């Protein structure tokens, strides 16, 4: 369970991931704006887009290069 202030995301499942990209399936009653704002507030996350029909959130994020 993920807590966003006083509101919870009941479940979060990784549907697909590649370096710098991830799609999550979320079970929540939060608005699209709140979910997107939460994930965009995480350091390193460039973008987050939530689709309320599929209940999935697509995010792009920084990946450090292997040196």
Residue, then its C-alpha position, 0 to 999 in steps of 0.5 A: x500500500x502506498x500512502x499519499x498524505x491521508x489517501x492510499x493506493x490499495x495496490x500497485x502492480x508493475x505491468x511493463x518496464x524498460x530502463x527509464x519507463x514503467x507502466x503500473x496498474x493501480x487500484x485507487x479512487x484518487x483523481x488522475x491529477x492527484x496520482x500524476x502529481x504524486x508520481x511527478x513529485x518523486x525525484x528523477x521522474x520526468x513524467x507520469x500519465x494516469x489513465x482512469x479507464x485502464x487504471x494504469x500509470x505510465x512514467x518516464x524516469x532518469x536512469x543513471x548510465x553504467x560506467 
